Amino acid sequence: MPWLTDVLQLDLGLLRAQLDRSPCTVALSTDPTALLTDLGAGRLPVAPRQGRFRVQLVDDGARV
């Protein structure tokens, strides 16, 4: 699963944004839209597009 590192980067980045209460930018090698769309639908990504991607994560203040 070559995209597993990117999933972990997204999770850790979101945690950093929540803990620091400031935006966190993460660099990914997998298209985050394709990756999260497949995972959100409950399926493993088959061949998500590879490249250089940057995602800015923010804590929207929502608490569950």
C-alpha positions as CSV (number, residue, x, y, z in Angstrom):
1,M,0.0,0.0,0.0
2,P,2.2,2.8,-1.3
3,W,-0.4,5.4,-0.1
4,L,-0.4,4.4,3.5
5,T,2.3,6.9,4.4
6,D,0.1,9.7,3.0
7,V,-2.9,8.5,5.1
8,L,-0.7,8.7,8.2
9,Q,0.6,12.1,7.2
10,L,-3.0,13.4,6.9
11,D,-3.9,12.0,10.3
12,L,-0.8,13.4,12.0
13,G,-1.3,16.7,10.3
14,L,-4.9,17.0,11.5
15,L,-3.8,16.2,15.1
16,R,-1.1,18.9,14.9
17,A,-3.6,21.4,13.6
18,Q,-6.0,20.5,16.5
19,L,-3.3,20.6,19.2
20,D,-1.6,23.8,17.9
21,R,-4.9,25.4,16.9
22,S,-3.2,26.6,13.7
23,P,-3.2,25.4,10.1
24,C,-0.8,22.6,9.3
25,T,0.4,21.9,5.7
26,V,1.4,18.3,4.7
27,A,3.1,17.1,1.6
28,L,1.7,14.0,-0.1
29,S,2.7,11.8,-3.0
30,T,-0.9,10.6,-3.6
31,D,-3.8,12.6,-4.9
32,P,-5.6,13.4,-1.6
33,T,-9.0,13.8,-3.2
34,A,-8.9,10.3,-4.9
35,L,-7.4,8.8,-1.8
36,L,-10.0,10.1,0.7
37,T,-12.9,9.5,-1.7
38,D,-12.1,5.8,-2.0
39,L,-11.4,5.4,1.7
40,G,-14.5,7.3,2.6
41,A,-16.6,5.0,0.4
42,G,-15.1,2.0,2.3
43,R,-12.9,0.7,-0.4
44,L,-9.1,0.5,-0.8
45,P,-7.7,2.8,-3.5
46,V,-6.6,0.8,-6.5
47,A,-4.4,3.2,-8.4
48,P,-4.7,6.8,-7.1
49,R,-2.8,9.4,-9.1
50,Q,0.7,10.0,-7.9
51,G,2.5,13.4,-7.9
52,R,3.4,16.2,-5.6
53,F,0.5,17.5,-3.5
54,R,0.2,19.8,-0.6
55,V,-2.8,20.0,1.7
56,Q,-3.5,22.6,4.4
57,L,-5.3,21.2,7.3
58,V,-7.2,23.3,9.8
59,D,-9.1,22.7,13.0
60,D,-12.6,23.8,12.2
61,G,-13.4,23.9,16.0
62,A,-16.0,21.1,15.7
63,R,-16.0,18.9,18.8
64,V,-17.8,15.6,19.0
